[in-house]
Amino acid sequence: MRVTRAVLGAAAVLALAGCGADGEGGEKVPPTATGSLESLAAEVRCKPNMQTDADEIRQAICRNGDGRFVLATFATDRGQREWINDAKDYGGYYLVGRKWVAVGDDGVVKALRGTLGGDVEIGTDHHAHSG
């Protein structure tokens, strides 16, 4: 019970301090968007080029004024997390929302975050491992 209270207390302190509410550099991040792949694509002004249209995942390549990125939606939170964990081995930048993810370079992901909200995750950097 003490651990739970400590964790909740730490979360409350972070929330009150505003951690996670602002982006890097202090810019405001909107509430995380929700919706279908098409509605998310419309919010960032791209026409999705569908690559996968299955029950568990829908994935498209998008391009807008900020650049090119992959946009994917998922049927379950677990399916999304498994996909992200596997994909992060390939590097890249991931903008993560509830049952959706956008993948692109750092600048594109930061720009998308200004519209879609979400959390940024960074894939594994293999440059240090090259010989």
N, C-alpha and C positions, 0 to 999 in steps of 0.2 A: 504494500500500500504506500509506503514512503517513497519508493522509486517512482510510482505512478504520479504521486503528487509533485515530486521533484521535476519530472519530465513536463507535467502540465504547467508547473510554475515557470520553468525555463521557456516554454512555448509562449506563455502569456507575456513574459518580459520581452521576448523578441518581437511579439506582435505590437506591444505598446511602444517599443523603440522604433517601430517602423521597418525593421529588417524584413526584407523580402517584398516590401510594398513598392520600393523604388527599384529602378534598373541601375545598372552600373553608371556612375557619373551623376546619379541623382535624378534621372529622368523618370517621370511617372509611367507606370505600367498599367494598362487598363485591366479590368476584370477578365479572367480567362474566358475566351469564346467557347461556345458549344455549338453542336449542330452537325449536319451531314457534310461530307466532303465538298459537295457543290456549294453549300452555304458558306463554309469556311473559305473556299476559293473565291467566291463572290466578294467576301469582305476584304480580301487582299488584291482584288481586281486581276484575277487570272482565270483563264479558261482551261480547266484541267484536261490533260491528255491522258485518259485512263489507261493504265498498264495492267492492273489487277482489279477484278470486280467479283469478289467471292464473299460468301457469308461472313467469314471471320475477319477479312481485311479488304479494304478498298484503297488502292494506291494509284496516284497520278503524278505526272510530271507537270509542273507549272512554271510559267515565266511571267513576270510583271516588270515594272519599272525598276525594281530593286535587284532583279537577277533571276536565276533559274534555281528551282528547288523541287524536292519531292514532298508531296502532301499525302498522308495516309490516315485513314480512320479505322477503328477496330471495334469488333463486337463486344469484347470484354477487356477489363483492365488488365487481367493476367496476360491475355494475348498481346496487348500493347507492350507490357513490361518485358516479356520474353523477346519480342521483336527488337525493342530498343537495346536490350542487353546484348543480343547477337550482333546487331548492326554497329554498335559502338566499337567493336573490334576493328572496324574499318576506318575509324577516325571520323572527323566531321563534327558538325555542330547540330544539335537537336533542340528544337523548340517543342516542349511537351505540354499538352493540355489534357483534359479529361477525354480519353479514348481517341485522341488524335496526336499526330506528330508532324512537324515540318522539318526537313533536313536540307541543309545548304551550307554555304560558307558563312563565316562569322558575320560579315556585313549584312548578308541577306537575312540571317536568323535574327539579328538585332533589329532590323527594319520591320520584319514580320511581327516581332514581339510588341512593337509600338502599336500595332493594330489588334493582334489576336491575344495579347497577354501571354500567360504561360510561363514555364520555367525553362531555362537554358541548361542543357547538359552537353558535355564535351566528350567526344570519343577518344579512344586511345591514340596517342601520338607515337608512331613507330619510327620517327626520324632518328631518335637516339639509338635505335637498334640496328640501323643499316650499317653495313660494313664496307 
